[in-house]
Every structure is written in C-alpha cells, then in structure tokens.
Amino acid sequence: MSRIKITLPSSSSERVSIPVRITDLNYGNHVGNDAIVSILHEARVQWLNKAGFDELRFAGQSLIMAGLSVEFIQESFYGDILEVDISCGEISAAGFELYYHLQSERNNRMTSIARAKTDMVCYNYELRKVTPLSTEAKDFLRGSTIP
C-alpha cells in the first residue's frame, strides 16, 4: 500500500501554537484523525487572523476548502503543544495551496507529528460559485513565504 507523502516548501510563513485538548483524544488515547483536521482549521484561522483576514473575508473574498491531504507521522497526546508551521504553495487563478507541519517538543527536540496540505479556493457563497483570486490576496500569499 502506498502512503501519502507530503513535501513541504523549504520555508514557512507563520508558526502558530495549538494545545492538544482532552476532547482531541480518541479511544487509543492519542489525537484522532478528525481532531487533526480541526487543528489544521484552527491553525489556518489563526494564520489568517494575524494578517487581518478570516475565511469569509479574505481580501474581498471568501474561502472554501477544495482538498485535504494528511500524512500522519507520530502520535500526539494530551498536554502536547502543537507548533504548526504554515506556508503557501502554488497559487492559481482561483485558489492556492497551504502546507502545514505539525510538531511537538519531545525530549528537548521537535518531533514531527503530521504534514498536511489543503487546497483553498475563493468562493462566493451567495452565488455558490468559484471566483478569481484578487490581486490583494495574491500579493499577501506571495509575501507570506519567507525566502
């Protein structure tokens, strides 16, 4: 069986910290896959908020997730503080890729927990259709990756 492998961009634009909550744990007493998706969402919202945006107000547009891939690497547990590095990948006419690297400190070093990618698309919720990425959004995204 082939596994998903996500190659992260060489640099990240932002780091956000998210503590693992007791409600994030599954029957195996580690963070569940559904909680990882929620943590990615929280990280993305924090990233947008730091720039004065949110998912409904992103440079004059709204965002919708068109795709999600997650590569699980290690378990995460209650009490972990997940450090999530976020970076922008390819930018298209109507959307962009976001990459996430989830890590936690273990034995005085950072341990990779998961890597993920979301495909974000500009979307008009009233018209229920994809819209082009604005110039302001493209400028923000191009500047969001530290060289």
Stockholm file with secondary structure:
# STOCKHOLM 1.0

chainA/1-147         MSRIKITLPSSSSERVSIPVRITDLNYGNHVGNDAIVSILHEARVQWLNKAGFDELRFAGQSLIMAGLSVEFIQESFYGDILEVDISCGEISAAGFELYYHLQSERNNRMTSIARAKTDMVCYNYELRKVTPLSTEAKDFLRGSTIP
#=GR chainA/1-147 SS CCCCCCCCCSSCSEEEEEECCGGGBCTTSSBCHHHHHHHHHHHHHHHHHHTTCCSSCBTTBEEEEEEEEEEECSCCCTTCEEEEEEEEEEECSSEEEEEEEEEEEETTEEEEEEEEEEEEEEEETTTTEECCCCHHHHHHHHHTSCC
#=GC SS_cons         CCCCCCCCCSSCSEEEEEECCGGGBCTTSSBCHHHHHHHHHHHHHHHHHHTTCCSSCBTTBEEEEEEEEEEECSCCCTTCEEEEEEEEEEECSSEEEEEEEEEEEETTEEEEEEEEEEEEEEEETTTTEECCCCHHHHHHHHHTSCC
//
